[in-house]
């Protein structure tokens, strides 16, 4: 989560989990949200690369 995440946002995330959620489920939700926020930030700062370029550089099929 970003440094500006609030307790309210954390509570909402927890409330969306199922009643039988585990600590691993919560950690996965935190990780996914953090990854999405980082990706959006990179995109907003134009710090992204074209997928075709990355695939070509690493010898992967398109």
MOMO-V90683 format. One line per field, one symbol per residue. phi: phi as a letter, one per 20 degrees, with the letter a starting at -180 (. if undefined). psi: psi as a letter, one per 20 degrees, with the letter a starting at -180 (. if undefined). A space follows every 50 residues. Layout:
BEGIN
phi=???
psi=???
END
This chain:
BEGIN
phi=.ffefdfffffffffffffdfdffffffffffffffffffffffelddcf ggfffffdmefe
psi=qrijqrhghggggghiqrhkqrhhgghgggggggggggggggghjllrqp ghgggghjkqq.
END
